[in-house]
Amino acid sequence: MKLENPSVHAATLEHFWMPFTANRQFKAAPRLLVRAEGMFYWTPEGREVLDGTAGLWCVNAGHSRKPIVEAVQRQAATMDYAPLFNMGHPLAFEAATAVARVAPAGMERVFFTNSGSESADTAIKMAMAYHRARGEPSRRIIIGRERGYHGVNIGGTTVGGIPGNRKAFPAMMTGVDHIRSTHDLARNAFSKGQPEHGAEFADELERLVAFHDPSNIAAVIVEPMAGSAGVLIPPKGYLDRIAATCRKHGILLIFDEVITGFGRLGTPFAAHYFNITPDLLTCAKAINNAAVPMGAVIAKNEVYDTITNAAPEGAIEFLHGYTYSAHPLACAALLATQQLYVDEQLFNRAQAMVPKFEAALHSLKGARHVIDIRNLGIVGGIELEPRAGAVGRRGLEAHIRCFEAGVLVRSTGDILALSPPLIIEEAHIERIVETIRTALAGLE
Ligand SMILES: Cc1ncc(COP(=O)(O)O)c(C=O)c1O
C-alpha cells in the first residue's frame, strides 16, 4: 500500500516501536496526523479529519486551545522543571486545589502522576497503605472486573480484565480476583443510556468477598463506565450495589475515571453522575486536556489522614512518587484547562448535547453489521457482528474506512467507540454518524 505522505519513507518508520499498534501493518500504510485545532486533525497532505474520539478520550476541550497553549509556553519559559520530593513549586498546589474544587465532596487530597496507568498502580498502593495504617495489613487483595481496563503497569494489567492484555503477563501481581463484566447483549442490546438488566451482576462481589474473607480484601477497582473494552455501560442499580458491598465490608472502592473524568458524562466525574462517592478516584487524560502527560489519584480526606497520621513525625508518610509528579508544564496546562471548562461551561454543554448525540447514534440501528448501539454522556459504542474466523478485522477496517473518509473513530475489537471533544456541534455529530453508516455499508 502506498504511504499517504510521500515525504515519510518506510525506513524512517522502523525505529519507533508503536504502542498498542499492529506495527507491521501500520508501517506499510501509515495513518499520520500533523496538526490539530478545535474538532479537527490534519494529515501531512492537508486532509482534514474530524476527531470523533477526542484523541484517545482525552482532548475534551478540543485541540490546541489558545489559553492552554499559551499557559504551557509561558511556563516553559519561566521554569521548565522543579523537583517535588521534599521540595515544592506553587503551581503544584494550585493544580491540586483546582482538581479538589471539582472533585466529589470529601475527596480533596490529590496525588499527581503522569498517566492513567500510573494512577491505577498508585491507587492500589494507597489502598494497601491505608489498611496497613489502620492496623489491618492482611487486607491486600484487589478485586477488578472482567473487561476492565486500568492501564498497562503491573498493578493495572493484573487487576484489568481484558484477556488479550493479560495473557502474556500472567499473575504479575498476586492477590487479585475479578467479578464478571456487565455486558449482556441478549437482554440489553440497543439500550439508550443505562441498561435495565444486570444490577444482580454486582452480587458476585459478595460471593468473592465471602470466598476470600473481607479481612483479606483491600479494594475493588472498577471503571464506572468501562470505555476501553468497548463502552460497557453499568446497568441501573449495579454500581450502588457494588458500593454498598464495599461499605459493608470495609473495602475501599476505587473508581477509575481516566475516561469519565472531567465532563465526559456531562458532570465533573462519573461519581457525580451516579451519585456515588468512592474512596479513591483515578484520573488522567482530560485533567489538562492531554496537552502534557498527567494523571492523578484523588483520595478521600480520611484516606490521606489515616496514612499520613500513622507515620512518625518528620517521616515520609507514603513512599511513592514520580520524578514528573506535578510537572510544572502539566500543572500550567491543568490550570488553563480547568478554567476553560468553567469559562465555556463545557460539562453543561456536553449534557445539553446528549439527546442529539444519542438520537444520531441510535439512527445507526439497522445499518449493516450493527448488533448493538450503546451510549452514556458523550460516549457511544457501536458493536459490529464479528467476521467468522477473524474477530476484530471488521472493526479495524471500519476504523480505516472512516479515517480515509475524514472521520476518526476508535475500534476495540469489533466495537467502534465514539468520544468526541465536548465542543462538538450538531453538524459534526451528523457527519460522524453518516460517515460510519457509509463505511459500514461498503464493508464485508
Ligand atoms: C479507564 C482507564 N484507566 C487507565 C487508562 C490508562 O491510561 P494511560 O494510557 O494514560 O496510562 C486508560 C486509558 O485509556 C483508561 O481508559
The ligand as a Tripos MOL2 file, in Angstrom:
@<TRIPOS>MOLECULE
LIG
   16    16     1     0     0
SMALL
NO_CHARGES

@<TRIPOS>ATOM
      1 C1        -10.1090    3.5650   32.4680 C.3       1 LIG1
      2 C2         -8.6710    3.7120   32.1000 C.ar      1 LIG1
      3 N1         -7.7370    3.5370   33.0330 N.ar      1 LIG1
      4 C3         -6.4360    3.6760   32.7580 C.ar      1 LIG1
      5 C4         -6.0030    4.0100   31.4950 C.ar      1 LIG1
      6 C5         -4.5590    4.1330   31.2170 C.3       1 LIG1
      7 O1         -4.2050    5.4350   30.9810 O.3       1 LIG1
      8 P1         -2.8080    5.7690   30.2980 P.3       1 LIG1
      9 O2         -2.8790    5.2710   28.8920 O.co2     1 LIG1
     10 O3         -2.7420    7.2760   30.4100 O.co2     1 LIG1
     11 O4         -1.7520    5.1020   31.0930 O.co2     1 LIG1
     12 C6         -6.9520    4.2320   30.4900 C.ar      1 LIG1
     13 C7         -6.5450    4.5810   29.1280 C.2       1 LIG1
     14 O5         -7.3170    4.6380   28.2090 O.2       1 LIG1
     15 C8         -8.3170    4.0500   30.7930 C.ar      1 LIG1
     16 O6         -9.2600    4.2050   29.8680 O.3       1 LIG1
@<TRIPOS>BOND
     1     1     2 1
     2     2     3 ar
     3     2    15 ar
     4     3     4 ar
     5     4     5 ar
     6     5     6 1
     7     5    12 ar
     8     6     7 1
     9     7     8 1
    10     8     9 2
    11     8    10 1
    12     8    11 1
    13    12    13 1
    14    12    15 ar
    15    13    14 2
    16    15    16 1
@<TRIPOS>SUBSTRUCTURE
     1 LIG1         1 GROUP 0 **** ****
